[in-house]
């Protein structure tokens, strides 16, 4: 064999007499040998395998810039890469597209494609969707890690007002940040329950009082409790609005709109009660106040802020719009068909309850959903047969999309748990790497810190900040994500 300084190998003519199209190349990837021919590889000249065809005439420097090792006698190139991913990637030379096998991490597969210099456009659409989903998961993990690091870190350059805003925001929005924050979250949850119970109990006639004009109204005690709850909701919303980092996004958020709808009716009805009587008739004011009081039911949706189950259900319904649309379409077709048949079949009976097809829609709805109030029912034999077929079809139509909706719920719930665990593991790895990297240069500094902070209640948080700050920049670099996050699932 020639040494590294030689520019040519004895098994290849210097004038290139052996045509690259007829050249046979052996590639050994992780112990898996594969034979290629130049005419196949040259179809995609920009790839790493295609560059192997022309690298032999360039000497060792050219060869080892493309592979890990080379055997000139066997003309065999060695690569220390994933053989399973390589088996998928070489499909591009034979079929013009790549399919990712099940069990391979999409992010790792993308890195393998970048190493072999194969463009992502050759990846099949279904595999691209899987890759996009995994990217979104990593971005979500990075976002959660960044939020935790922001909570731990303290920027000395920020003003006192900014630090106060962050403190209030963590106190109200992140119950897991401290014990007082958890207490506030529990109190907010209790106020929502108390307010909802008071709203329901206030409609009991025995607990109502009669005013001077003979109209029934809520008991003053219940009214005082509701006022206290509204005061809590108002204070909570104002503090969260003041401390929010992005006030426009905060105001347009769905849950914050629900908070406004839960608070606003109280103040509007209060304004109408004290000032509306001078501008309009008293009866109109009372009707408006009654209508606004009905809007108080919106406060029950505030529970979703404190319940991960309700949030998961909301997301599952959003992801199940297609299934829900199919359900409504099935029911709409069935309602129209069976109501028309029921109306036609019941016309022969003198005491028919089916007066028109639009009126029969109501009968079809309560029959197909198996509610069956009994206010409208068929009296003829054909009508009863039509009713039996309608509720059987209704059961089938409702049962068909239920399974996909449940799957979406379970998938999203499990995904959130995995993401939460992965974020914690990332923080542990970042702290471990930081500790190893700083062990040589900062051991004396940590010893001094430990001596000074033995009695310091914030000692542990300071250690975490010192471990984490170095690795914040990793979150914006995708190539540095090669941690246990990318283990194949």
Order of alpha helices (4+ residues) and beta strands (2+ residues): beta-beta-alpha-alpha-alpha-beta-beta-alpha-alpha-alpha-alpha-alpha-alpha-beta-beta-alpha-alpha-alpha-alpha-alpha-alpha-alpha-alpha-alpha-alpha
